[in-house]
């Protein structure tokens, strides 16, 4: 950072030197805004994850254990089980250890509809996840 943007480093160091420490925070009398070109993208659907993922030669994005044959333009994600697909196109497959979701990629924004139906039917998987995270680690309910 010192080599590439010395003026930003100098301004930051000056602000920290001139800053005042109060009881529970550090007050800066002078601060600067820095533009960040990090390529941010709001990931709002499974189809968007397909757009952002590393696709194979047939346009499939695979995360986790999967076997993909004669399939094109799919998003396949498995957190635990092996997922095998054959002859499908433009599908989203998401498998956790207790739930599998399969839907056409063009309907990925409609997930809330199926979640509402699952809740109405009394399926607790939408709320009670199989893995619970605590400050000391994670617990599996399986």
C-alpha positions as CSV (number, residue, x, y, z in Angstrom):
1,X,0.0,0.0,0.0
2,X,2.8,2.4,0.9
3,X,4.4,1.8,-2.6
4,X,1.2,2.0,-4.7
5,X,-0.8,4.6,-2.8
6,X,1.5,6.6,-0.5
7,X,-0.9,9.5,-0.2
8,X,-3.6,7.3,1.3
9,X,-1.2,5.8,3.8
10,X,0.0,9.3,4.7
11,X,-3.6,10.6,5.2
12,X,-4.5,7.6,7.3
13,X,-1.5,7.9,9.5
14,X,-2.1,11.6,10.0
15,X,-5.8,11.0,10.9
16,X,-4.8,8.4,13.4
17,X,-2.1,10.6,14.9
18,X,-4.5,13.5,15.3
19,X,-7.4,11.4,16.4
20,X,-8.6,11.5,20.0
21,X,-9.5,8.4,22.0
22,X,-12.7,8.8,23.9
23,X,-14.3,6.3,26.3
24,X,-15.6,3.7,23.9
25,X,-14.5,4.8,20.4
26,X,-11.8,6.6,18.5
27,X,-12.7,10.0,17.1
28,X,-11.0,11.2,13.9
29,X,-11.0,15.0,13.4
30,X,-10.1,14.5,9.8
31,X,-11.0,11.5,7.6
32,X,-10.8,10.7,4.0
33,X,-13.0,8.7,1.6
34,X,-11.3,6.1,-0.6
35,X,-12.8,4.7,-3.7
36,X,-12.8,0.9,-3.8
37,X,-13.2,-1.0,-7.1
38,X,-13.8,-4.4,-5.7
39,X,-16.3,-5.6,-8.2
40,X,-19.2,-5.9,-5.7
41,X,-22.3,-7.7,-6.9
42,X,-25.4,-8.2,-4.8
43,X,-26.1,-11.9,-4.9
44,X,-29.9,-12.2,-4.7
45,X,-30.7,-15.5,-6.3
46,X,-29.3,-18.9,-7.2
47,X,-29.3,-17.9,-10.8
48,X,-27.0,-15.0,-9.9
49,X,-24.6,-17.4,-8.2
50,X,-24.5,-19.3,-11.5
51,X,-23.6,-16.0,-13.3
52,X,-20.8,-15.4,-10.8
53,X,-19.4,-19.0,-10.7
54,X,-16.7,-20.8,-12.6
55,X,-18.6,-22.6,-15.4
56,X,-17.3,-25.7,-17.1
57,X,-17.3,-26.1,-20.9
58,X,-21.1,-26.8,-20.9
59,X,-21.9,-23.8,-18.7
60,X,-22.4,-25.8,-15.5
61,X,-21.3,-24.3,-12.2
62,X,-20.7,-27.0,-9.7
63,X,-19.9,-26.5,-6.0
64,X,-19.4,-29.6,-3.9
65,X,-19.7,-33.3,-4.8
66,X,-21.5,-33.8,-8.1
67,X,-21.4,-35.9,-11.3
68,X,-22.7,-34.0,-14.3
69,X,-23.4,-35.7,-17.6
70,X,-24.9,-34.3,-20.8
71,X,-26.1,-31.2,-18.9
72,X,-25.9,-27.5,-19.8
73,X,-26.1,-24.2,-18.0
74,X,-27.0,-25.5,-14.5
75,X,-26.1,-24.4,-11.0
76,X,-25.4,-27.4,-8.8
77,X,-24.4,-27.0,-5.2
78,X,-24.1,-29.8,-2.7
79,X,-23.0,-29.2,0.9
80,X,-23.0,-32.9,1.8
81,X,-24.6,-35.6,-0.5
82,X,-23.3,-36.6,-3.9
83,X,-25.6,-35.0,-6.5
84,X,-25.8,-36.7,-9.9
85,X,-27.5,-35.0,-12.9
86,X,-28.1,-36.3,-16.4
87,X,-29.6,-34.5,-19.4
88,X,-30.9,-31.3,-17.8
89,X,-30.6,-27.7,-18.8
90,X,-30.9,-24.4,-16.9
91,X,-31.7,-26.0,-13.6
92,X,-30.7,-25.0,-10.1
93,X,-30.0,-27.9,-7.7
94,X,-29.1,-27.1,-4.1
95,X,-28.6,-30.0,-1.6
96,X,-27.8,-29.6,2.1
97,X,-27.6,-32.5,4.5
98,X,-31.4,-32.4,5.1
99,X,-33.0,-30.7,2.1
100,X,-32.8,-30.7,-1.7
101,X,-34.1,-27.8,-3.8
102,X,-34.6,-28.2,-7.6
103,X,-36.1,-25.5,-9.8
104,X,-35.7,-23.9,-13.2
105,X,-33.0,-21.2,-13.2
106,X,-35.5,-18.7,-14.7
107,X,-37.7,-19.2,-11.6
108,X,-35.0,-18.8,-9.0
109,X,-36.5,-15.6,-7.7
110,X,-39.6,-17.6,-6.7
111,X,-37.9,-19.5,-3.9
112,X,-40.0,-17.5,-1.4
113,X,-43.1,-19.2,-2.8
114,X,-41.9,-22.7,-2.0
115,X,-40.6,-21.6,1.4
116,X,-44.0,-20.2,2.2
117,X,-45.6,-23.6,1.2
118,X,-43.1,-25.5,3.3
119,X,-43.8,-23.3,6.3
120,X,-47.6,-23.7,5.8
121,X,-47.2,-27.5,5.6
122,X,-45.3,-27.4,8.9
123,X,-41.8,-28.4,7.6
124,X,-39.4,-27.1,10.2
125,X,-36.3,-27.2,7.9
126,X,-36.9,-23.6,6.8
127,X,-36.2,-22.5,10.4
128,X,-34.5,-25.3,12.2
129,X,-31.2,-25.9,10.4
130,X,-29.4,-29.1,10.8
131,X,-26.2,-27.3,11.8
132,X,-26.3,-24.7,14.5
133,X,-23.3,-22.3,15.1
134,X,-22.3,-21.2,18.6
135,X,-19.3,-19.1,19.7
136,X,-17.5,-22.2,20.8
137,X,-18.2,-24.2,17.5
138,X,-20.9,-25.9,15.5
139,X,-23.4,-28.5,16.5
140,X,-25.0,-31.0,14.0
141,X,-28.5,-32.2,14.7
142,X,-28.3,-35.3,12.5
